[in-house]
Amino acid sequence: MIPAPFRYRRVSTVDEAIKALGHDTEAKLLLGGHSLLPLMKLRLARPSTLIDVAHVSELRTVDIEQDNLAIGAGVRYAEILGDTRLTEVMPVLRQSVSVIADPQVRHRGTIGGSAAHADPAADLPAVFLAAEARFQVRGPAGARQVPADQWFVAPLVSALGPEDVLISVHFSRPLPALQAYVKFPHPASGYALAGVAALLDLAANGRVGKARIAVTGAGVMPFRAEAAESALEGRPLDRDSIAAAARAGAEAGEYADDMHYSADYRKNLAEVMIRRALEKALQA
Ligand SMILES: Cc1cc2nc3c(=O)[nH]c(=O)nc-3n(C[C@H](O)[C@H](O)[C@H](O)COP(=O)(O)OP(=O)(O)OC[C@H]3O[C@@H](n4cnc5c(N)ncnc54)[C@H](O)[C@@H]3O)c2cc1C
């Protein structure tokens, strides 16, 4: 549990970080360290240099505008939980962050570190997909935005290039009014065995307008349950439509068997948790 030797460098601007990554292809960026440092201790990651971007002011801001919400990559979970404006405009974010690990992890871990790490059992991928996040990235070739449905490339692989810095996570506003996140935690690790984010709008006639539902943990990759969304849109949100949507939504995942759980178990859990997320959203 002792990492291989590495250098440490603290930078104060994004440009400095991009330059440092360009000079050393084995370097890695550091925010809260709660995913990277455990990997280093297990020697599954051996960066030559840690480039600490946790104090870069550009990564530390929260901007709430009428049509957009932008959260800096370096904003910590505890800061999200302490920001009442965020709770008001995006309750699903608070619900998901509040069930990540324990207070220690929530005081160091960051929204950007979670996005960059792209762990398929993390909580936030479900929220990023269901809330149709856009990731603001800057690298040697300039700036670009990557939509959530192109962000998760493979387990632990995001769309970030080797010299890219994730600057912030954006959400278009207004978000659907009914929002819920539910999680069935792995009993040992606390990570999501299945986590579901649901964001819904109800039209004046009581029928579902827009529905966005995404699942993390259960599948090989986090996924949007698009079949569940189309099963709901235009229908009343009731017991029958929720059950049908949950069944359809679980079909979209690719589930693996492993030493802990079978693929059938994971699929069943995804269905149950989609149903619970929709029931919770209905009560919001
Ligand atoms: C005991 C424990 C329990 C946990 N339980 C959960 C859980 O239940 N649910 C959950 O979702 N998570 C859980 N986590 C993970 C936690 O949420 C991490 O904090 C988070 O995944 C990573 O955020 P970080 O700021 O610590 O990132 P870091 O570990 O600093 O970095 C993670 C990765 O992102 C890269 N990176 C960092 N900043 C940038 C940037 N600006 N641009 C590009 N790349 C960047 C790093 O190089 C690294 O590869 C747990 C962690 C621990 C230690």
The ligand as a MOL file (V3000), in Angstrom:
LIG
                    3D

  0  0  0     0  0            999 V3000
M  V30 BEGIN CTAB
M  V30 COUNTS 53 58 0 0 0
M  V30 BEGIN ATOM
M  V30 1 C -13.4360 4.9180 0.6170 0
M  V30 2 C -14.0000 5.5120 -0.6460 0
M  V30 3 C -15.3360 5.3100 -0.9490 0
M  V30 4 C -15.8840 5.8610 -2.1060 0
M  V30 5 N -17.2200 5.6570 -2.3600 0
M  V30 6 C -17.7780 6.2070 -3.4620 0
M  V30 7 C -19.1670 6.0490 -3.7230 0
M  V30 8 O -19.9210 5.4320 -2.9710 0
M  V30 9 N -19.6610 6.6430 -4.8530 0
M  V30 10 C -18.8710 7.3630 -5.7170 0
M  V30 11 O -19.3870 7.8670 -6.6990 0
M  V30 12 N -17.5630 7.5370 -5.4730 0
M  V30 13 C -16.9960 6.9870 -4.3820 0
M  V30 14 N -15.6560 7.1710 -4.1360 0
M  V30 15 C -14.8270 7.9100 -5.1280 0
M  V30 16 C -14.8920 9.4100 -4.8670 0
M  V30 17 O -16.1470 9.8870 -5.2930 0
M  V30 18 C -13.7450 10.1410 -5.5820 0
M  V30 19 O -13.4530 11.2480 -4.8170 0
M  V30 20 C -14.0230 10.6060 -6.9860 0
M  V30 21 O -14.3780 9.5140 -7.8150 0
M  V30 22 C -12.7940 11.2430 -7.6090 0
M  V30 23 O -12.7180 12.5760 -7.2430 0
M  V30 24 P -11.3580 13.1800 -6.7430 0
M  V30 25 O -11.5280 14.6540 -6.6780 0
M  V30 26 O -10.9450 12.4730 -5.5090 0
M  V30 27 O -10.3850 12.8380 -8.0060 0
M  V30 28 P -8.8710 12.3730 -8.0540 0
M  V30 29 O -8.6870 11.0610 -7.3630 0
M  V30 30 O -7.9640 13.4960 -7.6770 0
M  V30 31 O -8.7240 12.1570 -9.6460 0
M  V30 32 C -9.4570 11.1550 -10.2950 0
M  V30 33 C -9.0200 11.0640 -11.7670 0
M  V30 34 O -9.3440 12.2730 -12.4540 0
M  V30 35 C -8.1830 12.8590 -13.0470 0
M  V30 36 N -8.3790 14.2960 -12.9420 0
M  V30 37 C -8.4580 15.0310 -11.7970 0
M  V30 38 N -8.7260 16.3110 -12.0860 0
M  V30 39 C -8.8340 16.4090 -13.4300 0
M  V30 40 C -9.1190 17.4860 -14.3260 0
M  V30 41 N -9.3920 18.7290 -13.8900 0
M  V30 42 N -9.1430 17.2260 -15.6550 0
M  V30 43 C -8.8950 15.9800 -16.1070 0
M  V30 44 N -8.6270 14.9120 -15.3130 0
M  V30 45 C -8.6110 15.1240 -13.9810 0
M  V30 46 C -7.0140 12.3380 -12.2210 0
M  V30 47 O -5.7890 12.3720 -12.9410 0
M  V30 48 C -7.4880 10.9200 -11.9460 0
M  V30 49 O -7.2390 10.0970 -13.0500 0
M  V30 50 C -15.0700 6.6290 -2.9940 0
M  V30 51 C -13.7280 6.8490 -2.6840 0
M  V30 52 C -13.1820 6.3000 -1.5310 0
M  V30 53 C -11.7340 6.5480 -1.2060 0
M  V30 END ATOM
M  V30 BEGIN BOND
M  V30 1 1 1 2
M  V30 2 1 2 3
M  V30 3 2 2 52
M  V30 4 2 3 4
M  V30 5 1 4 5
M  V30 6 1 4 50
M  V30 7 2 5 6
M  V30 8 1 6 7
M  V30 9 1 6 13
M  V30 10 2 7 8
M  V30 11 1 7 9
M  V30 12 1 9 10
M  V30 13 2 10 11
M  V30 14 1 10 12
M  V30 15 2 12 13
M  V30 16 1 13 14
M  V30 17 1 14 15
M  V30 18 1 14 50
M  V30 19 1 15 16
M  V30 20 1 16 17
M  V30 21 1 16 18
M  V30 22 1 18 19
M  V30 23 1 18 20
M  V30 24 1 20 21
M  V30 25 1 20 22
M  V30 26 1 22 23
M  V30 27 1 23 24
M  V30 28 2 24 25
M  V30 29 1 24 26
M  V30 30 1 24 27
M  V30 31 1 27 28
M  V30 32 2 28 29
M  V30 33 1 28 30
M  V30 34 1 28 31
M  V30 35 1 31 32
M  V30 36 1 32 33
M  V30 37 1 33 34
M  V30 38 1 33 48
M  V30 39 1 34 35
M  V30 40 1 35 36
M  V30 41 1 35 46
M  V30 42 1 36 37
M  V30 43 1 36 45
M  V30 44 2 37 38
M  V30 45 1 38 39
M  V30 46 1 39 40
M  V30 47 2 39 45
M  V30 48 1 40 41
M  V30 49 2 40 42
M  V30 50 1 42 43
M  V30 51 2 43 44
M  V30 52 1 44 45
M  V30 53 1 46 47
M  V30 54 1 46 48
M  V30 55 1 48 49
M  V30 56 2 50 51
M  V30 57 1 51 52
M  V30 58 1 52 53
M  V30 END BOND
M  V30 END CTAB
M  END
